[in-house]
Amino acid sequence: AQGKAIGKIVVEVPRSGTVPALPETTLAFDRAKTWIVTGGCGGFGLAAAEWLASKGARHIALWGRRGLPGDEERAVVEGMRAKGVDVIVTRCDVRDRDQVESRLAELRAQRPIGGVFHGAMVLDDAPISALDRGRYAAVTAPKLNGAWHLHEATRGDQLEQFVLFSSIASIVGTPGQANYAAANAGLDAIAAHRNALGLPATSINWGVLDIGVVARASADQRRKILGQGVEAFSVPEALALLERTLLDRPAQRVVARIDWKRLARIGARKDRAGRFAALSSETAQSASGRLADQLAQTADAERANLVAKKVATLVAQVAGLGTATVDLDAGLDRFGFDSLMATQLQSWIDGEVGITVPLVRLLRRPSIRDLSAEIVAGWKRSSKSDAEELIRRPEPRPDAKARLFCLPPMGADASIFTDWIGALPPEIELCTLSLPKLDGPLGHLIGNAEDLREHVLERMEPLLDVPFAIYGHSLGGWLALDLADALRERGRAARFVALGALPTLDTMRSLIPDDVTAADQITDAHVRAAMERMAIPHDALSIAPMVRRDLWLGAAARAGGVDFGRAQPAPVILMGGDTDPIITVDKGTQTIYGAPPDEVWRLPGGHFFLAEEASQSTMHRHLRSLAGRLID
């Protein structure tokens, strides 16, 4: 009426429910009801029970598979009882629905149930390729199955709270915890499902809590845990955030202290970085990665130093060393590198530079300086030529008197031969065959052995102006024989064909099912079985796509292009590791195209001896011997 109104406020009122005049600022739990905490006999579960008591709860049921584990936990319980809290410690395995229903019936007989805090958990960390059904269920059953049993068994109760202690693992993923991440993702889904049904539920994706496993960890372990980009909450901080979350009543909330830039640097794989692009300014900015862009703008003499500094920083973070000075000439084993840490490093290199360093190479724990030189060399190769170029010349030697063409084993790429360059005399040039990716522009060649052979031969032709030989390892050995045979028919005979760890035809047939006629018929089970049979490390997750490709290549070759019954196309030298679990190298029993090899050489090591430290000096000696035959 006085002309002072300049706008309107619109209040949207829900159709049902209560609208508080002011939001609550503190929680109070009903003293007349029982509050259940699963996993409540220790760790954060027991701390949450103490917190419940401080917020008014007078009847608290602690459920655990084994009861109270020690004097410290018993003292906490006795402390609550001394304050007048009725604490019921009960052995209950929430994986067993009958046990859950029985314990709930016992509690209901005394008083109503006010709410459930589900904190039961088990950890069994391992690379996903090493997880079988038992190891997966060991982690998912108490957390996910237990949550579902609690949900179904309490649907008739008038609960005020149904709180699920989930983890940030289901949001960002954590190395070696696929089973744990899956279990927690299930908790998040249950909370959403209950909310859709009009039932109370909150799933809290906790970050790192400084209690239990973290609190008991050694100084080195703590540095590793806390160096991944997720920092720890103290117990009082976590409980304060728990209260704030329950006051807000979300279906799901991430409660974590995260250094997004560090997390992005350590887990910089391209398929993951974009997910948190809005939270970090240091995620991948181009298809080739941020470091690749810097390499393109750096003088060649300084590139290795640039990469070494970046790698050293990452190694310090992954190993939990903070800003400590890292010796660039020290092997990665000096920093406690294990397979999971190597996987993180491999992921970072892939995301930042756009190249894949074989996991088996990282597990040999090279020095940071040597690794950096290899990364620069790999970047040069990928930037100078199409990423799908099949014939690579890592160190071109225009005046070479001979060339050695090398084909990698199943699941590896051509970079596995990098060490050979320095072992060969300057008169011999090393050329490698990098098979195309199934999903790449030349992926169609994998399904047609004749087309693949012709494509490779066309690119080999300009390099056959000098004597040459071919080396193939494992499955690559059969491809080497096929190429040598085709070249002989064209009047281009190889001086010799060297074959490392060549699988027998029976082994080949056992790896590649007879009924496989298309790439999409190669299942994960086929890949896992092949990795086991070929002694490929279970934690070598990144090579599974290459194993799938190689299985399809073998199936396609067997079905329509490679004649496994021809005569030997050149003198054959068969090499084998003396501890190879698959192949026994014996001139009397091993045949190639029905005839024994011309020579048999044994080396220390297993199926992948060419990448094993123990065999390097012997392998290099054999390379020099092969070189002599090439240039004689």
C-alpha positions in Angstrom: 0.0 0.0 0.0 3.0 2.3 0.6 4.6 1.4 -2.7 7.6 -0.3 -1.1 7.1 -3.8 -2.5 9.6 -4.5 -5.2 9.2 -8.3 -5.6 7.5 -11.4 -4.3 8.7 -14.4 -2.4 7.2 -17.7 -3.4 7.2 -20.5 -0.9 6.6 -24.0 -2.3 5.0 -26.2 0.3 5.1 -30.0 -0.1 1.8 -31.8 -0.5 2.5 -34.0 2.5 4.8 -34.2 5.5 5.9 -31.7 8.1 7.5 -28.3 7.3 9.6 -27.2 10.3 9.5 -23.5 11.2 13.3 -23.6 11.6 15.7 -26.5 10.7 16.8 -28.6 13.6 20.3 -27.9 14.8 20.9 -30.9 17.1 19.9 -34.5 17.0 18.1 -36.3 19.9 17.5 -40.0 19.7 14.4 -41.5 21.4 15.3 -42.8 24.9 12.4 -45.4 24.8 13.6 -47.2 21.6 16.5 -49.5 20.7 19.1 -48.3 18.3 21.1 -51.0 16.4 24.7 -50.6 15.2 26.0 -53.4 13.0 29.7 -53.7 13.0 29.3 -51.9 16.3 31.8 -53.9 18.4 34.8 -51.9 17.3 36.2 -49.2 15.1 33.9 -46.4 13.9 30.8 -48.5 14.6 31.6 -48.4 18.3 32.5 -44.7 18.1 29.1 -44.1 16.5 27.4 -46.0 19.4 29.1 -43.7 21.9 27.9 -40.8 19.9 24.3 -42.2 19.9 24.5 -42.4 23.7 25.7 -38.8 23.9 22.6 -37.8 21.8 20.1 -39.4 24.1 19.9 -43.1 23.1 19.5 -45.3 26.2 19.2 -48.7 24.6 21.9 -49.6 22.0 22.4 -53.0 20.4 25.9 -53.7 19.1 25.9 -56.4 16.5 29.1 -58.2 15.4 30.1 -61.6 14.2 32.6 -62.1 17.1 31.4 -59.8 19.8 33.8 -57.4 21.5 37.4 -58.1 20.3 39.5 -56.8 23.2 39.9 -54.9 26.5 39.8 -51.5 24.8 36.4 -52.1 23.3 35.0 -53.7 26.5 36.2 -50.6 28.4 34.2 -48.3 26.1 31.1 -50.4 26.6 31.5 -50.4 30.3 31.9 -46.7 30.2 28.5 -46.3 28.5 26.9 -48.6 30.9 28.3 -46.6 33.8 26.4 -43.6 32.4 23.1 -45.5 32.5 23.0 -46.7 28.9 21.7 -50.2 28.3 24.2 -51.7 25.9 23.3 -55.1 24.4 26.3 -56.8 22.8 25.0 -59.6 20.5 26.7 -61.9 18.1 24.9 -61.6 14.8 26.1 -62.3 11.3 24.1 -60.0 9.1 24.9 -62.1 6.1 22.4 -64.7 7.5 18.9 -63.4 7.1 17.5 -65.8 9.7 20.0 -64.5 12.3 18.9 -60.9 11.5 15.2 -61.7 11.9 15.8 -63.6 15.1 17.8 -60.8 16.7 15.3 -58.2 15.7 12.5 -60.3 17.2 14.4 -60.4 20.5 14.8 -56.7 20.6 11.2 -56.0 19.6 10.0 -58.1 22.5 11.6 -55.5 24.8 10.8 -52.2 23.1 10.4 -50.6 19.6 13.3 -50.3 17.3 14.3 -46.7 16.6 16.8 -47.1 13.9 19.7 -49.0 12.3 23.2 -47.8 11.6 24.8 -50.4 9.3 28.6 -50.4 9.6 29.5 -54.0 9.1 32.3 -54.5 6.6 35.1 -56.8 5.4 38.1 -55.9 3.2 39.9 -58.2 0.8 41.8 -56.0 -1.6 43.1 -57.5 -4.9 43.3 -56.6 -8.6 40.0 -57.3 -10.3 41.5 -60.1 -12.3 42.4 -61.9 -9.1 38.9 -61.7 -7.6 37.0 -65.0 -7.8 33.4 -65.5 -6.6 34.5 -66.3 -3.1 36.7 -63.2 -2.6 33.9 -61.0 -4.1 31.2 -62.4 -1.9 33.5 -62.1 1.2 33.3 -58.4 0.9 29.8 -57.8 -0.6 27.9 -60.2 1.7 28.3 -58.5 5.1 27.9 -55.0 3.6 25.4 -55.3 0.7 23.5 -58.5 1.6 23.5 -57.5 5.2 22.0 -54.1 4.3 19.3 -55.8 2.2 18.4 -58.2 5.0 18.1 -55.3 7.4 15.9 -53.4 4.9 13.5 -56.2 4.3 13.4 -57.3 8.0 12.6 -53.8 9.3 10.0 -52.7 6.8 7.3 -53.1 9.3 9.0 -51.1 12.0 8.5 -47.4 12.4 12.2 -46.5 12.0 13.4 -42.9 12.5 16.8 -43.6 10.9 18.2 -46.2 8.5 21.8 -45.2 8.0 24.2 -47.0 5.7 28.0 -46.4 6.1 29.1 -46.5 2.5 32.4 -45.4 1.1 33.9 -42.9 -1.4 35.1 -46.1 -3.2 31.8 -46.3 -4.9 32.2 -42.7 -6.2 35.8 -42.3 -7.3 37.0 -45.9 -7.3 40.0 -47.1 -5.3 42.8 -49.4 -6.7 42.4 -53.0 -5.7 38.9 -52.5 -4.2 36.5 -53.5 -7.0 34.6 -55.7 -4.6 34.4 -53.1 -1.9 33.4 -50.4 -4.4 30.6 -52.6 -5.8 29.3 -53.4 -2.2 29.2 -49.7 -1.4 27.5 -48.8 -4.7 24.8 -51.3 -3.6 24.3 -49.5 -0.3 23.8 -46.2 -2.2 21.2 -48.0 -4.4 19.3 -49.4 -1.3 19.1 -45.9 0.2 17.6 -44.6 -3.0 15.2 -47.5 -3.2 14.0 -46.9 0.4 13.5 -43.2 -0.2 11.4 -44.0 -3.3 9.3 -46.3 -1.0 8.8 -43.4 1.5 11.1 -45.1 4.0 13.9 -43.3 5.9 17.4 -44.0 4.6 20.7 -42.2 4.2 23.8 -43.6 2.6 27.0 -41.8 3.6 30.0 -42.2 1.3 32.8 -41.8 3.9 36.3 -40.8 2.9 39.2 -41.8 5.2 38.5 -42.0 8.9 41.4 -42.0 11.3 40.3 -45.0 13.3 40.6 -48.8 12.9 42.8 -49.9 10.1 44.1 -46.4 9.3 44.9 -45.6 13.0 46.7 -48.9 13.4 48.7 -48.6 10.2 52.5 -48.1 10.2 53.9 -44.7 9.3 54.7 -46.0 5.8 51.3 -47.4 5.3 49.6 -44.2 6.5 51.7 -42.2 4.0 50.5 -44.4 1.2 46.8 -44.3 2.4 46.8 -40.6 2.9 48.9 -39.8 -0.2 46.2 -40.7 -2.7 44.3 -37.4 -2.5 41.7 -38.3 0.2 42.7 -37.0 3.6 41.5 -38.4 6.9 38.9 -37.1 9.3 39.4 -37.4 13.0 36.6 -39.3 14.8 35.2 -36.1 16.4 35.1 -34.4 13.0 33.4 -37.4 11.4 30.8 -37.6 14.1 30.0 -33.9 13.8 29.5 -34.4 10.0 27.4 -37.5 10.7 25.1 -35.3 12.8 24.9 -32.6 10.1 24.1 -35.2 7.5 21.3 -36.8 9.4 19.8 -33.4 10.2 19.6 -32.7 6.4 18.2 -36.2 5.7 19.6 -36.7 2.2 19.3 -40.1 0.5 23.0 -40.0 -0.2 25.9 -37.8 0.7 29.7 -37.9 0.2 31.5 -37.0 3.4 35.2 -36.8 2.5 38.1 -34.4 2.6 39.5 -34.6 -1.0 42.4 -33.0 -2.7 40.8 -33.2 -6.2 43.9 -32.0 -8.0 46.1 -34.7 -6.3 43.4 -37.3 -7.0 43.3 -36.3 -10.6 47.1 -36.4 -10.9 47.4 -39.9 -9.4 44.4 -41.4 -11.2 44.7 -39.5 -14.4 43.4 -42.1 -16.8 41.5 -40.3 -19.5 38.2 -42.2 -19.0 38.1 -41.2 -15.4 39.5 -37.7 -15.3 36.5 -36.0 -17.1 34.1 -37.2 -14.4 35.6 -34.7 -11.9 36.6 -32.0 -14.4 34.4 -29.4 -12.6 36.3 -30.1 -9.4 39.8 -30.1 -10.6 41.6 -27.7 -13.0 44.3 -30.3 -13.5 42.4 -33.0 -15.2 43.3 -34.1 -18.7 43.0 -31.2 -21.2 43.5 -33.0 -24.4 43.4 -36.4 -25.9 47.2 -36.8 -25.6 47.3 -35.5 -22.0 48.7 -32.4 -20.3 52.3 -33.7 -20.1 52.2 -34.6 -23.8 51.4 -31.0 -24.6 54.4 -29.8 -22.5 56.7 -32.3 -24.2 55.7 -30.8 -27.6 56.8 -27.4 -26.4 60.0 -28.5 -24.8 63.5 -28.8 -26.4 64.4 -32.4 -27.0 67.4 -32.3 -24.6 65.2 -31.3 -21.7 62.3 -33.7 -22.3 63.6 -36.5 -20.2 64.3 -34.1 -17.3 60.8 -32.8 -17.5 59.2 -36.2 -17.4 61.6 -37.3 -14.6 60.4 -34.5 -12.4 56.8 -35.3 -13.1 57.3 -39.0 -12.4 59.3 -38.3 -9.3 56.5 -36.1 -7.9 53.9 -38.8 -8.7 56.1 -41.6 -7.1 56.5 -39.5 -4.0 52.7 -39.1 -3.8 51.8 -42.7 -4.5 54.4 -43.9 -2.1 53.3 -41.5 0.6 56.6 -39.6 0.7 55.2 -36.1 0.5 57.7 -33.6 -0.8 60.7 -35.7 0.1 63.5 -35.7 -2.5 63.3 -38.7 -4.7 66.5 -40.3 -6.1 66.0 -40.4 -9.9 68.5 -43.2 -10.2 66.9 -45.4 -7.6 64.8 -48.3 -8.8 61.0 -48.2 -8.0 61.5 -51.0 -5.5 63.2 -48.5 -3.3 59.8 -46.8 -2.8 57.9 -49.9 -1.9 56.3 -50.2 -5.3 53.8 -53.1 -5.6 51.5 -54.2 -8.4 48.7 -51.8 -7.3 51.1 -48.8 -7.2 52.5 -49.8 -10.6 48.9 -49.9 -12.0 48.4 -46.3 -10.8 51.7 -45.2 -12.4 50.7 -46.9 -15.7 47.3 -45.2 -15.6 49.0 -41.8 -15.0 51.4 -42.3 -17.9 48.5 -43.3 -20.2 46.4 -40.3 -19.2 49.2 -37.8 -19.3 51.2 -38.9 -22.3 48.8 -41.2 -24.2 51.1 -44.2 -24.3 50.9 -47.5 -22.5 54.0 -48.8 -20.7 53.6 -52.6 -20.2 52.9 -53.4 -16.6 55.5 -56.1 -16.7 58.1 -53.4 -17.4 57.0 -51.4 -14.4 57.0 -54.5 -12.2 60.7 -54.8 -13.1 61.0 -51.5 -11.2 63.3 -49.5 -13.4 64.9 -46.3 -12.2 62.8 -43.1 -12.6 65.5 -41.7 -15.0 65.4 -44.9 -17.2 61.6 -44.9 -17.2 61.4 -41.3 -18.1 63.7 -41.9 -21.1 61.4 -44.7 -22.2 58.3 -42.5 -21.8 59.9 -39.8 -24.0 60.9 -42.4 -26.6 57.3 -43.8 -26.6 55.9 -40.3 -26.9 58.1 -39.6 -29.9 57.0 -42.7 -31.6 53.4 -42.0 -31.1 53.6 -38.4 -32.1 55.8 -39.0 -35.2 53.4 -41.6 -36.7 49.8 -42.7 -36.7 49.1 -44.5 -33.5 47.8 -47.4 -35.6 51.0 -47.7 -37.7 52.0 -51.4 -37.5 55.7 -51.4 -38.3 57.7 -49.2 -35.9 61.3 -48.1 -36.0 62.2 -47.0 -32.5 65.7 -45.9 -33.5 65.9 -45.6 -37.3 69.3 -46.6 -38.7 69.4 -45.6 -42.4 72.8 -47.2 -42.9 71.8 -50.5 -41.3 73.4 -53.6 -42.8 70.5 -55.8 -41.5 67.2 -55.6 -39.7 65.5 -57.7 -37.0 61.7 -57.6 -37.0 60.1 -58.5 -33.6 56.6 -59.6 -32.8 55.4 -59.3 -29.1 53.8 -62.0 -27.0 50.1 -62.2 -26.2 48.9 -59.3 -24.1 52.0 -57.1 -24.8 52.9 -54.4 -27.2 56.1 -53.6 -29.2 57.6 -51.6 -26.3 58.6 -54.8 -24.6 61.5 -54.9 -27.0 62.8 -51.4 -26.0 65.8 -52.9 -24.1 67.0 -54.8 -27.2 68.0 -51.6 -29.1 71.1 -51.1 -26.9 72.0 -54.8 -27.1 72.2 -54.9 -30.9 75.3 -53.6 -32.7 74.8 -50.3 -34.6 74.8 -52.1 -38.0 71.4 -53.8 -37.1 68.1 -51.9 -36.9 65.3 -53.1 -34.7 61.8 -53.0 -36.2 58.7 -53.9 -34.2 55.2 -55.0 -35.1 52.5 -53.3 -33.1 49.2 -55.1 -33.7 46.2 -52.8 -34.1 43.6 -52.4 -31.3 40.3 -54.1 -31.8 38.5 -50.7 -31.5 41.0 -48.8 -33.5 40.8 -47.7 -37.2 42.7 -50.9 -38.3 40.8 -53.2 -35.8 39.0 -54.9 -38.7 42.4 -56.5 -39.8 42.4 -58.6 -36.6 39.4 -60.5 -38.0 41.0 -61.3 -41.3 44.3 -63.0 -41.3 45.0 -62.5 -45.0 44.3 -58.8 -44.9 46.4 -58.4 -41.8 49.3 -60.3 -43.5 49.1 -58.2 -46.6 48.9 -54.9 -44.7 52.0 -55.9 -42.7 53.9 -57.1 -45.7 53.3 -53.9 -47.7 54.9 -52.0 -44.8 57.8 -54.4 -44.4 58.6 -54.3 -48.2 60.6 -51.0 -48.2 62.7 -52.2 -45.2 63.8 -55.5 -46.9 66.6 -53.9 -48.8 69.1 -55.6 -46.4 69.2 -59.0 -44.9 66.6 -59.6 -42.2 65.4 -62.0 -39.6 62.2 -62.3 -37.6 61.7 -62.9 -33.9 58.3 -63.8 -32.4 57.4 -64.5 -28.8 54.6 -66.8 -27.7 51.6 -66.3 -30.0 53.8 -63.8 -31.9 56.0 -66.7 -32.9 53.2 -68.3 -35.1 52.7 -64.9 -36.7 56.4 -64.6 -37.3 56.4 -68.0 -39.1 53.4 -67.0 -41.2 55.1 -63.8 -42.3 58.4 -65.6 -43.0 56.5 -68.1 -45.2 54.7 -65.4 -47.2 57.9 -63.5 -47.7 59.7 -66.7 -48.9 57.0 -67.2 -51.5 57.7 -63.6 -52.7 61.5 -64.4 -53.0 62.3 -62.6 -49.8 63.7 -65.3 -47.5 64.6 -64.5 -43.9 68.1 -65.5 -42.7 66.4 -67.2 -39.8 63.2 -67.1 -37.6 63.8 -67.0 -33.8 60.9 -68.1 -31.7 60.6 -67.5 -27.9 58.2 -69.6 -25.7 56.3 -70.8 -28.8 53.1 -72.5 -27.6 52.3 -75.9 -29.2 49.3 -76.2 -31.5 47.5 -78.1 -28.8 48.0 -75.2 -26.4 46.9 -72.7 -29.1 43.7 -74.7 -29.6 43.0 -74.9 -25.9 43.3 -71.1 -25.6 41.0 -70.3 -28.5 37.6 -72.1 -28.5 36.7 -73.8 -31.8 33.3 -72.2 -31.9 34.6 -68.6 -31.8 33.7 -66.9 -35.1 33.5 -63.2 -34.0 35.5 -60.9 -31.7 32.5 -60.3 -29.4 32.4 -64.1 -28.7 35.6 -63.8 -26.8 34.3 -63.6 -23.2 36.0 -62.4 -20.0 36.2 -66.0 -19.0 38.2 -66.8 -22.1 40.6 -63.9 -21.4 41.1 -64.9 -17.7 41.7 -68.5 -18.7 44.3 -67.4 -21.3 46.0 -65.1 -18.9 46.3 -67.9 -16.4 47.5 -70.4 -18.9 50.1 -68.1 -20.4 51.3 -67.1 -16.9 50.4 -63.4 -17.4 50.2 -61.7 -14.0 46.7 -61.5 -12.5 47.2 -57.9 -11.6 48.1 -56.9 -15.2 44.6 -55.4 -15.7 45.5 -53.1 -18.5 46.6 -55.8 -20.9 43.3 -57.7 -20.8 42.1 -55.9 -24.0 45.3 -56.9 -25.8 44.8 -60.5 -24.7 41.3 -60.4 -26.0 42.6 -59.0 -29.3 45.3 -61.7 -29.6 42.8 -64.5 -28.9 40.6 -63.2 -31.7 43.7 -62.9 -33.9 44.6 -66.5 -33.2 41.0 -67.7 -33.8 40.8 -65.7 -37.1 44.2 -67.0 -38.3 43.2 -70.6 -37.5 39.9 -70.2 -39.2 41.0 -68.6 -42.4 44.5 -67.6 -43.1 47.4 -69.3 -41.4 48.3 -72.7 -42.7 49.8 -74.5 -39.7 50.8 -77.5 -41.9 53.4 -75.9 -44.1 57.2 -76.5 -44.2 59.5 -74.4 -42.1 60.1 -71.1 -44.1 63.7 -70.6 -42.8 66.2 -72.0 -40.2 64.4 -72.0 -36.9 65.9 -71.2 -33.5 63.6 -72.1 -30.6 64.2 -70.3 -27.3 62.5 -71.1 -24.0 62.6 -70.3 -20.3 63.8 -73.1 -18.0 60.9 -72.5 -15.6 58.2 -71.9 -18.2 55.0 -73.5 -16.8 53.5 -74.0 -20.2 56.2 -74.8 -22.7 58.9 -77.4 -22.4 61.7 -76.5 -24.9 63.0 -79.8 -26.1 64.3 -80.4 -29.6 63.2 -84.0 -29.4 59.5 -83.2 -28.6 58.8 -79.7 -29.9 58.1 -79.4 -33.6 57.4 -76.5 -35.9 55.4 -77.4 -39.0 56.0 -81.1 -38.2 59.8 -80.8 -38.1 62.2 -80.2 -35.1 63.8 -76.7 -34.8 67.4 -76.3 -36.1 68.6 -75.1 -32.7 67.2 -74.9 -29.1 68.4 -72.3 -26.6 67.4 -72.3 -23.0 67.3 -69.2 -20.9 66.7 -68.6 -17.2 63.1 -67.4 -16.5 59.5 -68.3 -17.3 57.2 -67.8 -20.2 58.0 -64.1 -20.5 61.7 -64.4 -20.0 62.4 -61.6 -22.4 61.0 -59.2 -19.8 62.5 -60.9 -16.7 65.5 -59.4 -15.0 67.1 -62.9 -14.4 67.3 -63.6 -18.2 68.5 -60.2 -19.4 72.3 -60.9 -19.6 71.7 -64.3 -21.3 69.1 -62.8 -23.7 71.5 -60.0 -24.7 74.3 -62.5 -25.3 71.9 -64.5 -27.6 71.0 -61.2 -29.3 74.6 -60.6 -30.1 74.9 -64.1 -31.5 71.8 -63.6 -33.7 73.3 -60.3 -34.8 76.5 -62.0 -35.9 74.5 -64.4 -38.1 72.6 -61.5 -39.7 75.6 -59.5 -40.8 78.0 -62.3 -41.7 
